[in-house]
Amino acid sequence: MRTLIKNGTIVDPASRVHARNNLLLEDGRVLATVQDEPEADVVLDAAGKYVCPGFIDLHMHEDPYDPQQDRLVPSIMTSMLRMGVTTAIGGNCGINTVSPIKYLELMDRDGGPVNMGLLAGHTFLREQAGHQDKYTAVTPDELERTARLADQALEAGCFGVSFGIRYVPGITMEEMVTTARGCRGSNRFIAAHVRDDAEHIFSAVQELIDVGRALDIPVQNSHVGSMGGFGQMERLLAMMDTCRANGMDLAGDCYPYYAFSTRIGETTYDEGFLERYQADYSVIEVCEGPYQGQRCNEEIFRWLRREAPRTITVCHVMKPEDVDLALLHPNILLASDGLMDNGQGHPRAAGTFPRFLAQYVRTGRISLDDAIAKMTALPAARLGLTNKGTLRRGADADVVVFDLERIQDRASFDQPNAAPEGLDYVLINGEVAMDHGRIVRAGLGRSVRK
């Protein structure tokens, strides 16, 4: 099948293309960029709009698995599609919702709203290996089982290993290096939610750097805005720049919001967090359950920690100037860190990419080409995906057509799953998945493997 997208301005930073031209797709691939209008089975008019590679979300949290029906339960994948993401990478912060091997098999069997790749989540594998206590170290046998499970996930196509160091205080340097041993020599990377934040961010990032150096592999410092966004960002970025200038493949990612999100039972909210953030309980907003939409007081906080520890919360503590500094840095990619339970969570899961275009590109804070690079070419390069993140001939036909004057996120903390505006078309593997906000094909996505 041939599809012609005509009259649009093609923006493809990977090829350094920014020009009004027509894009011809055939059988799931980019066939050519042309100036004429060849015959096609489907013709989409992009007059006055921008045509770019489908957005790649390097850091999100995948949908759950329903063991009763043996299928994935799309929720956040649908939100990804609505905001122009065509490829998403789950398994971040050490968390998988089911065996990553099983997840990739289900994507190939059933499809999904977007293409999905995974990291092998250390915490998930640690628990599968038999160690349930996050505050204590693993035994040698448990560590070897964890490493074997990680090796198997990498062999099945995972792009690397992720750690939620903050969420597993008992983890050691030896455990991280051993678990990620399969990344060495295979062009895979490690990503991590580091051990600490705020004033302790520098030693926490150094620990991650040390793991990368021990293995001589690339390192992704996850969601830097929510880790160093309390007055430390300038120094943190300088620290990362120093490592990169001295030969280390170190990058970061960030989302364009000034509040982070996590479950209320996580170690982020262990004793001492109020002093760390110089705040009181009211900075915590509850996203689901009996207190949904309310700000915490001590009574609500302690009840949820005890009775409903998996409740998703939003914590309004980050400094806007720090987050903006990260987002505009050339070595920081755009990623949502999206997490949703049945449509509830942080609006970043449904608004990150349109929000960045509306609030940072349209206002002139960053060029369109640099912004699109953060959403396409740079994450594709980090993943080693030569056929995604670009519209060059032969690339996968994942395409977004949007109106820069109209694009706008609509997700809010009250309505976290509200769909954005201003995206005309999203194509996945050469077929239209979304047409002016309406999802017309919800199963075009497949697994993406290393």
KOLKOL-748314 format. One record per residue (C-alpha): residue number from 1; residue in one letter; x, y, z. Coordinates in steps of 0.02 Angstrom, whole numbers. Example, Ala and Ser with C-alpha at 12.3 -4.5 7.8 and 13.67 -1.06 7.14 Angstrom:
! residues 2
<nr:1; rest:A; x:615; y:-225; z:390>
<nr:2; rest:S; x:684; y:-53; z:357>
This chain:
! residues 450
<nr:1; rest:M; x:0; y:0; z:0>
<nr:2; rest:R; x:61; y:174; z:-45>
<nr:3; rest:T; x:24; y:329; z:58>
<nr:4; rest:L; x:66; y:506; z:4>
<nr:5; rest:I; x:79; y:645; z:133>
<nr:6; rest:K; x:79; y:804; z:29>
<nr:7; rest:N; x:106; y:991; z:51>
<nr:8; rest:G; x:183; y:978; z:224>
<nr:9; rest:T; x:349; y:1043; z:291>
<nr:10; rest:I; x:458; y:892; z:327>
<nr:11; rest:V; x:566; y:909; z:482>
<nr:12; rest:D; x:691; y:768; z:503>
<nr:13; rest:P; x:839; y:818; z:612>
<nr:14; rest:A; x:924; y:650; z:587>
<nr:15; rest:S; x:942; y:692; z:402>
<nr:16; rest:R; x:956; y:880; z:431>
<nr:17; rest:V; x:800; y:906; z:325>
<nr:18; rest:H; x:681; y:1051; z:348>
<nr:19; rest:A; x:586; y:1090; z:188>
<nr:20; rest:R; x:415; y:1088; z:109>
<nr:21; rest:N; x:404; y:924; z:14>
<nr:22; rest:N; x:294; y:771; z:-7>
<nr:23; rest:L; x:326; y:607; z:83>
<nr:24; rest:L; x:290; y:441; z:-1>
<nr:25; rest:L; x:268; y:283; z:103>
<nr:26; rest:E; x:251; y:105; z:43>
<nr:27; rest:D; x:223; y:-59; z:135>
<nr:28; rest:G; x:272; y:10; z:304>
<nr:29; rest:R; x:429; y:101; z:248>
<nr:30; rest:V; x:477; y:273; z:188>
<nr:31; rest:L; x:492; y:256; z:-1>
<nr:32; rest:A; x:548; y:431; z:-47>
<nr:33; rest:T; x:537; y:618; z:-18>
<nr:34; rest:V; x:471; y:693; z:-180>
<nr:35; rest:Q; x:422; y:861; z:-252>
<nr:36; rest:D; x:288; y:794; z:-368>
<nr:37; rest:E; x:126; y:704; z:-321>
<nr:38; rest:P; x:137; y:522; z:-374>
<nr:39; rest:E; x:-15; y:409; z:-368>
<nr:40; rest:A; x:-51; y:329; z:-200>
<nr:41; rest:D; x:-187; y:224; z:-118>
<nr:42; rest:V; x:-203; y:350; z:24>
<nr:43; rest:V; x:-170; y:538; z:10>
<nr:44; rest:L; x:-157; y:647; z:165>
<nr:45; rest:D; x:-151; y:835; z:145>
<nr:46; rest:A; x:-29; y:916; z:268>
<nr:47; rest:A; x:-40; y:1094; z:200>
<nr:48; rest:G; x:20; y:1217; z:331>
<nr:49; rest:K; x:74; y:1075; z:446>
<nr:50; rest:Y; x:238; y:994; z:497>
<nr:51; rest:V; x:280; y:814; z:453>
<nr:52; rest:C; x:409; y:729; z:563>
<nr:53; rest:P; x:462; y:557; z:623>
<nr:54; rest:G; x:350; y:478; z:754>
<nr:55; rest:F; x:399; y:531; z:930>
<nr:56; rest:I; x:500; y:408; z:1035>
<nr:57; rest:D; x:470; y:404; z:1222>
<nr:58; rest:L; x:629; y:333; z:1296>
<nr:59; rest:H; x:563; y:327; z:1474>
<nr:60; rest:M; x:386; y:274; z:1518>
<nr:61; rest:H; x:304; y:136; z:1619>
<nr:62; rest:E; x:215; y:4; z:1518>
<nr:63; rest:D; x:36; y:-56; z:1535>
<nr:64; rest:P; x:-7; y:-202; z:1650>
<nr:65; rest:Y; x:-33; y:-384; z:1605>
<nr:66; rest:D; x:-198; y:-473; z:1639>
<nr:67; rest:P; x:-156; y:-655; z:1680>
<nr:68; rest:Q; x:-339; y:-706; z:1675>
<nr:69; rest:Q; x:-356; y:-658; z:1492>
<nr:70; rest:D; x:-171; y:-677; z:1450>
<nr:71; rest:R; x:-159; y:-506; z:1372>
<nr:72; rest:L; x:-94; y:-331; z:1400>
<nr:73; rest:V; x:-219; y:-199; z:1456>
<nr:74; rest:P; x:-188; y:-42; z:1351>
<nr:75; rest:S; x:-205; y:122; z:1444>
<nr:76; rest:I; x:-45; y:223; z:1438>
<nr:77; rest:M; x:-9; y:155; z:1263>
<nr:78; rest:T; x:-169; y:240; z:1206>
<nr:79; rest:S; x:-112; y:403; z:1285>
<nr:80; rest:M; x:56; y:386; z:1199>
<nr:81; rest:L; x:-28; y:369; z:1029>
<nr:82; rest:R; x:-139; y:520; z:1057>
<nr:83; rest:M; x:12; y:631; z:1088>
<nr:84; rest:G; x:110; y:573; z:936>
<nr:85; rest:V; x:220; y:441; z:1015>
<nr:86; rest:T; x:242; y:293; z:896>
<nr:87; rest:T; x:378; y:200; z:993>
<nr:88; rest:A; x:387; y:190; z:1183>
<nr:89; rest:I; x:514; y:108; z:1297>
<nr:90; rest:G; x:450; y:31; z:1459>
<nr:91; rest:G; x:536; y:-66; z:1596>
<nr:92; rest:N; x:610; y:92; z:1672>
<nr:93; rest:C; x:660; y:125; z:1853>
<nr:94; rest:G; x:689; y:-62; z:1878>
<nr:95; rest:I; x:505; y:-102; z:1852>
<nr:96; rest:N; x:424; y:-225; z:1732>
<nr:97; rest:T; x:239; y:-268; z:1741>
<nr:98; rest:V; x:270; y:-446; z:1682>
<nr:99; rest:S; x:420; y:-541; z:1615>
<nr:100; rest:P; x:494; y:-431; z:1478>
<nr:101; rest:I; x:509; y:-585; z:1367>
<nr:102; rest:K; x:322; y:-619; z:1390>
<nr:103; rest:Y; x:279; y:-436; z:1360>
<nr:104; rest:L; x:371; y:-429; z:1194>
<nr:105; rest:E; x:290; y:-592; z:1139>
<nr:106; rest:L; x:117; y:-523; z:1178>
<nr:107; rest:M; x:153; y:-365; z:1079>
<nr:108; rest:D; x:197; y:-470; z:929>
<nr:109; rest:R; x:46; y:-584; z:952>
<nr:110; rest:D; x:-87; y:-452; z:985>
<nr:111; rest:G; x:-12; y:-285; z:936>
<nr:112; rest:G; x:-44; y:-124; z:1031>
<nr:113; rest:P; x:-80; y:60; z:1005>
<nr:114; rest:V; x:108; y:98; z:985>
<nr:115; rest:N; x:269; y:4; z:957>
<nr:116; rest:M; x:343; y:-53; z:1122>
<nr:117; rest:G; x:521; y:-92; z:1174>
<nr:118; rest:L; x:581; y:-132; z:1348>
<nr:119; rest:L; x:724; y:-121; z:1469>
<nr:120; rest:A; x:750; y:-267; z:1586>
<nr:121; rest:G; x:697; y:-201; z:1755>
<nr:122; rest:H; x:819; y:-250; z:1892>
<nr:123; rest:T; x:692; y:-239; z:2035>
<nr:124; rest:F; x:571; y:-353; z:1944>
<nr:125; rest:L; x:707; y:-479; z:1906>
<nr:126; rest:R; x:776; y:-468; z:2084>
<nr:127; rest:E; x:605; y:-517; z:2151>
<nr:128; rest:Q; x:588; y:-655; z:2021>
<nr:129; rest:A; x:755; y:-722; z:2083>
<nr:130; rest:G; x:680; y:-739; z:2256>
<nr:131; rest:H; x:731; y:-582; z:2351>
<nr:132; rest:Q; x:580; y:-483; z:2410>
<nr:133; rest:D; x:658; y:-366; z:2540>
<nr:134; rest:K; x:709; y:-206; z:2453>
<nr:135; rest:Y; x:808; y:-145; z:2604>
<nr:136; rest:T; x:930; y:-290; z:2611>
<nr:137; rest:A; x:1067; y:-358; z:2499>
<nr:138; rest:V; x:1045; y:-512; z:2391>
<nr:139; rest:T; x:1137; y:-674; z:2423>
<nr:140; rest:P; x:1267; y:-734; z:2296>
<nr:141; rest:D; x:1145; y:-864; z:2229>
<nr:142; rest:E; x:1006; y:-735; z:2211>
<nr:143; rest:L; x:1123; y:-617; z:2122>
<nr:144; rest:E; x:1175; y:-750; z:1997>
<nr:145; rest:R; x:992; y:-792; z:1964>
<nr:146; rest:T; x:953; y:-607; z:1939>
<nr:147; rest:A; x:1097; y:-588; z:1817>
<nr:148; rest:R; x:1043; y:-742; z:1719>
<nr:149; rest:L; x:866; y:-674; z:1704>
<nr:150; rest:A; x:937; y:-509; z:1643>
<nr:151; rest:D; x:1046; y:-598; z:1515>
<nr:152; rest:Q; x:893; y:-691; z:1450>
<nr:153; rest:A; x:793; y:-530; z:1434>
<nr:154; rest:L; x:935; y:-447; z:1340>
<nr:155; rest:E; x:948; y:-596; z:1224>
<nr:156; rest:A; x:760; y:-578; z:1190>
<nr:157; rest:G; x:785; y:-400; z:1131>
<nr:158; rest:C; x:783; y:-283; z:1281>
<nr:159; rest:F; x:885; y:-126; z:1251>
<nr:160; rest:G; x:974; y:-130; z:1417>
<nr:161; rest:V; x:949; y:-144; z:1604>
<nr:162; rest:S; x:859; y:-16; z:1712>
<nr:163; rest:F; x:882; y:13; z:1897>
<nr:164; rest:G; x:770; y:94; z:2025>
<nr:165; rest:I; x:912; y:120; z:2146>
<nr:166; rest:R; x:807; y:236; z:2254>
<nr:167; rest:Y; x:673; y:103; z:2268>
<nr:168; rest:V; x:794; y:-36; z:2319>
<nr:169; rest:P; x:906; y:36; z:2455>
<nr:170; rest:G; x:987; y:-133; z:2483>
<nr:171; rest:I; x:1067; y:-135; z:2310>
<nr:172; rest:T; x:1256; y:-132; z:2300>
<nr:173; rest:M; x:1381; y:-86; z:2166>
<nr:174; rest:E; x:1422; y:-271; z:2142>
<nr:175; rest:E; x:1238; y:-309; z:2115>
<nr:176; rest:M; x:1219; y:-175; z:1982>
<nr:177; rest:V; x:1377; y:-221; z:1888>
<nr:178; rest:T; x:1338; y:-407; z:1890>
<nr:179; rest:T; x:1156; y:-385; z:1838>
<nr:180; rest:A; x:1203; y:-275; z:1690>
<nr:181; rest:R; x:1350; y:-380; z:1633>
<nr:182; rest:G; x:1257; y:-430; z:1474>
<nr:183; rest:C; x:1257; y:-250; z:1414>
<nr:184; rest:R; x:1444; y:-250; z:1394>
<nr:185; rest:G; x:1502; y:-265; z:1215>
<nr:186; rest:S; x:1324; y:-268; z:1145>
<nr:187; rest:N; x:1290; y:-81; z:1124>
<nr:188; rest:R; x:1160; y:-85; z:1262>
<nr:189; rest:F; x:1145; y:41; z:1403>
<nr:190; rest:I; x:1094; y:56; z:1583>
<nr:191; rest:A; x:966; y:182; z:1646>
<nr:192; rest:A; x:929; y:224; z:1825>
<nr:193; rest:H; x:821; y:317; z:1948>
<nr:194; rest:V; x:971; y:358; z:2056>
<nr:195; rest:R; x:986; y:327; z:2242>
<nr:196; rest:D; x:949; y:503; z:2305>
<nr:197; rest:D; x:894; y:676; z:2252>
<nr:198; rest:A; x:899; y:859; z:2301>
<nr:199; rest:E; x:1061; y:901; z:2393>
<nr:200; rest:H; x:1119; y:719; z:2384>
<nr:201; rest:I; x:1101; y:704; z:2195>
<nr:202; rest:F; x:1286; y:721; z:2155>
<nr:203; rest:S; x:1346; y:567; z:2250>
<nr:204; rest:A; x:1195; y:471; z:2183>
<nr:205; rest:V; x:1237; y:512; z:2001>
<nr:206; rest:Q; x:1420; y:474; z:2033>
<nr:207; rest:E; x:1369; y:299; z:2089>
<nr:208; rest:L; x:1279; y:273; z:1924>
<nr:209; rest:I; x:1428; y:340; z:1827>
<nr:210; rest:D; x:1541; y:218; z:1920>
<nr:211; rest:V; x:1432; y:72; z:1864>
<nr:212; rest:G; x:1441; y:130; z:1684>
<nr:213; rest:R; x:1630; y:149; z:1693>
<nr:214; rest:A; x:1651; y:-23; z:1770>
<nr:215; rest:L; x:1559; y:-99; z:1622>
<nr:216; rest:D; x:1616; y:28; z:1491>
<nr:217; rest:I; x:1438; y:53; z:1427>
<nr:218; rest:P; x:1322; y:201; z:1394>
<nr:219; rest:V; x:1225; y:273; z:1541>
<nr:220; rest:Q; x:1055; y:359; z:1547>
<nr:221; rest:N; x:1019; y:468; z:1699>
<nr:222; rest:S; x:830; y:457; z:1712>
<nr:223; rest:H; x:710; y:603; z:1738>
<nr:224; rest:V; x:842; y:727; z:1795>
<nr:225; rest:G; x:711; y:861; z:1830>
<nr:226; rest:S; x:635; y:762; z:1972>
<nr:227; rest:M; x:805; y:717; z:2045>
<nr:228; rest:G; x:905; y:879; z:2033>
<nr:229; rest:G; x:763; y:1003; z:2013>
<nr:230; rest:F; x:777; y:1078; z:2187>
<nr:231; rest:G; x:915; y:1204; z:2156>
<nr:232; rest:Q; x:1050; y:1082; z:2098>
<nr:233; rest:M; x:1020; y:1077; z:1909>
<nr:234; rest:E; x:1158; y:1193; z:1848>
<nr:235; rest:R; x:1290; y:1098; z:1945>
<nr:236; rest:L; x:1215; y:929; z:1896>
<nr:237; rest:L; x:1218; y:968; z:1710>
<nr:238; rest:A; x:1397; y:1031; z:1726>
<nr:239; rest:M; x:1444; y:868; z:1811>
<nr:240; rest:M; x:1366; y:767; z:1670>
<nr:241; rest:D; x:1447; y:878; z:1537>
<nr:242; rest:T; x:1617; y:849; z:1615>
<nr:243; rest:C; x:1596; y:661; z:1603>
<nr:244; rest:R; x:1536; y:671; z:1423>
<nr:245; rest:A; x:1679; y:788; z:1374>
<nr:246; rest:N; x:1800; y:661; z:1445>
<nr:247; rest:G; x:1733; y:520; z:1338>
<nr:248; rest:M; x:1588; y:444; z:1433>
<nr:249; rest:D; x:1423; y:412; z:1342>
<nr:250; rest:L; x:1313; y:491; z:1474>
<nr:251; rest:A; x:1144; y:573; z:1440>
<nr:252; rest:G; x:984; y:615; z:1532>
<nr:253; rest:D; x:799; y:639; z:1505>
<nr:254; rest:C; x:668; y:755; z:1575>
<nr:255; rest:Y; x:482; y:795; z:1566>
<nr:256; rest:P; x:406; y:971; z:1557>
<nr:257; rest:Y; x:316; y:975; z:1724>
<nr:258; rest:Y; x:363; y:1042; z:1895>
<nr:259; rest:A; x:294; y:897; z:1997>
<nr:260; rest:F; x:349; y:716; z:2004>
<nr:261; rest:S; x:244; y:559; z:2026>
<nr:262; rest:T; x:267; y:397; z:2120>
<nr:263; rest:R; x:167; y:274; z:2224>
<nr:264; rest:I; x:143; y:327; z:2404>
<nr:265; rest:G; x:221; y:169; z:2474>
<nr:266; rest:E; x:386; y:194; z:2385>
<nr:267; rest:T; x:548; y:237; z:2474>
<nr:268; rest:T; x:538; y:415; z:2405>
<nr:269; rest:Y; x:417; y:448; z:2548>
<nr:270; rest:D; x:518; y:361; z:2684>
<nr:271; rest:E; x:556; y:457; z:2842>
<nr:272; rest:G; x:646; y:621; z:2811>
<nr:273; rest:F; x:569; y:667; z:2642>
<nr:274; rest:L; x:484; y:824; z:2709>
<nr:275; rest:E; x:649; y:893; z:2770>
<nr:276; rest:R; x:733; y:845; z:2606>
<nr:277; rest:Y; x:606; y:942; z:2504>
<nr:278; rest:Q; x:582; y:1078; z:2636>
<nr:279; rest:A; x:395; y:1051; z:2625>
<nr:280; rest:D; x:242; y:988; z:2718>
<nr:281; rest:Y; x:118; y:849; z:2677>
<nr:282; rest:S; x:10; y:964; z:2570>
<nr:283; rest:V; x:134; y:954; z:2424>
<nr:284; rest:I; x:70; y:777; z:2393>
<nr:285; rest:E; x:-84; y:761; z:2282>
<nr:286; rest:V; x:-176; y:594; z:2280>
<nr:287; rest:C; x:-217; y:530; z:2105>
<nr:288; rest:E; x:-332; y:383; z:2139>
<nr:289; rest:G; x:-434; y:296; z:2274>
<nr:290; rest:P; x:-543; y:370; z:2411>
<nr:291; rest:Y; x:-439; y:529; z:2426>
<nr:292; rest:Q; x:-422; y:560; z:2238>
<nr:293; rest:G; x:-393; y:743; z:2199>
<nr:294; rest:Q; x:-354; y:789; z:2379>
<nr:295; rest:R; x:-193; y:855; z:2452>
<nr:296; rest:C; x:-121; y:752; z:2594>
<nr:297; rest:N; x:-114; y:793; z:2777>
<nr:298; rest:E; x:-19; y:681; z:2897>
<nr:299; rest:E; x:-172; y:574; z:2933>
<nr:300; rest:I; x:-211; y:540; z:2749>
<nr:301; rest:F; x:-27; y:510; z:2710>
<nr:302; rest:R; x:-3; y:381; z:2847>
<nr:303; rest:W; x:-167; y:293; z:2809>
<nr:304; rest:L; x:-123; y:274; z:2625>
<nr:305; rest:R; x:54; y:216; z:2663>
<nr:306; rest:R; x:-19; y:83; z:2776>
<nr:307; rest:E; x:-178; y:30; z:2686>
<nr:308; rest:A; x:-152; y:75; z:2502>
<nr:309; rest:P; x:35; y:89; z:2467>
<nr:310; rest:R; x:15; y:71; z:2278>
<nr:311; rest:T; x:-87; y:231; z:2267>
<nr:312; rest:I; x:-14; y:348; z:2135>
<nr:313; rest:T; x:28; y:522; z:2196>
<nr:314; rest:V; x:96; y:684; z:2124>
<nr:315; rest:C; x:219; y:786; z:2225>
<nr:316; rest:H; x:228; y:973; z:2186>
<nr:317; rest:V; x:405; y:1018; z:2239>
<nr:318; rest:M; x:518; y:1047; z:2088>
<nr:319; rest:K; x:588; y:1218; z:2041>
<nr:320; rest:P; x:526; y:1277; z:1869>
<nr:321; rest:E; x:691; y:1361; z:1826>
<nr:322; rest:D; x:786; y:1199; z:1859>
<nr:323; rest:V; x:670; y:1092; z:1753>
<nr:324; rest:D; x:678; y:1218; z:1610>
<nr:325; rest:L; x:868; y:1222; z:1619>
<nr:326; rest:A; x:870; y:1033; z:1595>
<nr:327; rest:L; x:742; y:1030; z:1455>
<nr:328; rest:L; x:840; y:1156; z:1352>
<nr:329; rest:H; x:1008; y:1071; z:1374>
<nr:330; rest:P; x:1071; y:985; z:1215>
<nr:331; rest:N; x:1111; y:822; z:1303>
<nr:332; rest:I; x:942; y:800; z:1386>
<nr:333; rest:L; x:808; y:703; z:1291>
<nr:334; rest:L; x:621; y:727; z:1310>
<nr:335; rest:A; x:534; y:582; z:1397>
<nr:336; rest:S; x:370; y:572; z:1491>
<nr:337; rest:D; x:408; y:452; z:1636>
<nr:338; rest:G; x:222; y:418; z:1614>
<nr:339; rest:L; x:133; y:300; z:1735>
<nr:340; rest:M; x:-53; y:267; z:1735>
<nr:341; rest:D; x:-179; y:156; z:1823>
<nr:342; rest:N; x:-341; y:147; z:1724>
<nr:343; rest:G; x:-320; y:325; z:1659>
<nr:344; rest:Q; x:-266; y:398; z:1826>
<nr:345; rest:G; x:-94; y:469; z:1861>
<nr:346; rest:H; x:15; y:616; z:1813>
<nr:347; rest:P; x:-33; y:718; z:1657>
<nr:348; rest:R; x:142; y:692; z:1587>
<nr:349; rest:A; x:81; y:522; z:1523>
<nr:350; rest:A; x:-40; y:608; z:1405>
<nr:351; rest:G; x:34; y:781; z:1377>
<nr:352; rest:T; x:224; y:783; z:1377>
<nr:353; rest:F; x:261; y:795; z:1191>
<nr:354; rest:P; x:124; y:920; z:1140>
<nr:355; rest:R; x:163; y:1023; z:1295>
<nr:356; rest:F; x:346; y:1038; z:1247>
<nr:357; rest:L; x:301; y:1097; z:1072>
<nr:358; rest:A; x:173; y:1221; z:1138>
<nr:359; rest:Q; x:266; y:1293; z:1287>
<nr:360; rest:Y; x:446; y:1286; z:1228>
<nr:361; rest:V; x:446; y:1289; z:1036>
<nr:362; rest:R; x:299; y:1402; z:1002>
<nr:363; rest:T; x:362; y:1526; z:1130>
<nr:364; rest:G; x:535; y:1530; z:1050>
<nr:365; rest:R; x:632; y:1452; z:1193>
<nr:366; rest:I; x:699; y:1314; z:1082>
<nr:367; rest:S; x:701; y:1290; z:894>
<nr:368; rest:L; x:581; y:1167; z:813>
<nr:369; rest:D; x:724; y:1064; z:742>
<nr:370; rest:D; x:811; y:1049; z:911>
<nr:371; rest:A; x:647; y:1002; z:995>
<nr:372; rest:I; x:604; y:870; z:866>
<nr:373; rest:A; x:780; y:799; z:883>
<nr:374; rest:K; x:750; y:774; z:1070>
<nr:375; rest:M; x:592; y:677; z:1026>
<nr:376; rest:T; x:656; y:574; z:879>
<nr:377; rest:A; x:837; y:567; z:821>
<nr:378; rest:L; x:920; y:574; z:992>
<nr:379; rest:P; x:818; y:437; z:1076>
<nr:380; rest:A; x:833; y:329; z:919>
<nr:381; rest:A; x:1022; y:348; z:927>
<nr:382; rest:R; x:1023; y:304; z:1112>
<nr:383; rest:L; x:925; y:145; z:1072>
<nr:384; rest:G; x:1028; y:105; z:918>
<nr:385; rest:L; x:872; y:108; z:808>
<nr:386; rest:T; x:932; y:157; z:635>
<nr:387; rest:N; x:759; y:136; z:557>
<nr:388; rest:K; x:663; y:245; z:679>
<nr:389; rest:G; x:675; y:428; z:725>
<nr:390; rest:T; x:703; y:477; z:544>
<nr:391; rest:L; x:610; y:493; z:378>
<nr:392; rest:R; x:755; y:446; z:266>
<nr:393; rest:R; x:723; y:320; z:128>
<nr:394; rest:G; x:699; y:145; z:197>
<nr:395; rest:A; x:655; y:199; z:375>
<nr:396; rest:D; x:503; y:131; z:465>
<nr:397; rest:A; x:352; y:234; z:414>
<nr:398; rest:D; x:310; y:303; z:587>
<nr:399; rest:V; x:254; y:481; z:555>
<nr:400; rest:V; x:171; y:626; z:646>
<nr:401; rest:V; x:82; y:771; z:560>
<nr:402; rest:F; x:45; y:918; z:676>
<nr:403; rest:D; x:-7; y:1100; z:675>
<nr:404; rest:L; x:120; y:1201; z:775>
<nr:405; rest:E; x:-3; y:1344; z:797>
<nr:406; rest:R; x:-136; y:1231; z:871>
<nr:407; rest:I; x:-42; y:1094; z:960>
<nr:408; rest:Q; x:-79; y:1097; z:1146>
<nr:409; rest:D; x:-82; y:975; z:1290>
<nr:410; rest:R; x:-251; y:964; z:1380>
<nr:411; rest:A; x:-206; y:839; z:1515>
<nr:412; rest:S; x:-210; y:914; z:1689>
<nr:413; rest:F; x:-190; y:854; z:1866>
<nr:414; rest:D; x:-380; y:847; z:1876>
<nr:415; rest:Q; x:-398; y:760; z:1706>
<nr:416; rest:P; x:-232; y:672; z:1680>
<nr:417; rest:N; x:-288; y:572; z:1529>
<nr:418; rest:A; x:-364; y:713; z:1425>
<nr:419; rest:A; x:-309; y:703; z:1243>
<nr:420; rest:P; x:-206; y:845; z:1166>
<nr:421; rest:E; x:-254; y:951; z:1017>
<nr:422; rest:G; x:-168; y:995; z:855>
<nr:423; rest:L; x:-109; y:825; z:795>
<nr:424; rest:D; x:-184; y:788; z:625>
<nr:425; rest:Y; x:-115; y:615; z:591>
<nr:426; rest:V; x:-10; y:483; z:675>
<nr:427; rest:L; x:49; y:339; z:565>
<nr:428; rest:I; x:125; y:179; z:633>
<nr:429; rest:N; x:212; y:61; z:514>
<nr:430; rest:G; x:141; y:158; z:367>
<nr:431; rest:E; x:-43; y:154; z:417>
<nr:432; rest:V; x:-149; y:289; z:494>
<nr:433; rest:A; x:-174; y:251; z:679>
<nr:434; rest:M; x:-247; y:420; z:729>
<nr:435; rest:D; x:-342; y:544; z:622>
<nr:436; rest:H; x:-372; y:718; z:697>
<nr:437; rest:G; x:-380; y:651; z:875>
<nr:438; rest:R; x:-483; y:497; z:834>
<nr:439; rest:I; x:-398; y:329; z:851>
<nr:440; rest:V; x:-442; y:229; z:697>
<nr:441; rest:R; x:-321; y:82; z:715>
<nr:442; rest:A; x:-273; y:32; z:893>
<nr:443; rest:G; x:-170; y:-122; z:855>
<nr:444; rest:L; x:-35; y:-69; z:733>
<nr:445; rest:G; x:107; y:-68; z:859>
<nr:446; rest:R; x:225; y:-215; z:878>
<nr:447; rest:S; x:375; y:-256; z:984>
<nr:448; rest:V; x:536; y:-162; z:954>
<nr:449; rest:R; x:690; y:-265; z:993>
<nr:450; rest:K; x:875; y:-232; z:999>
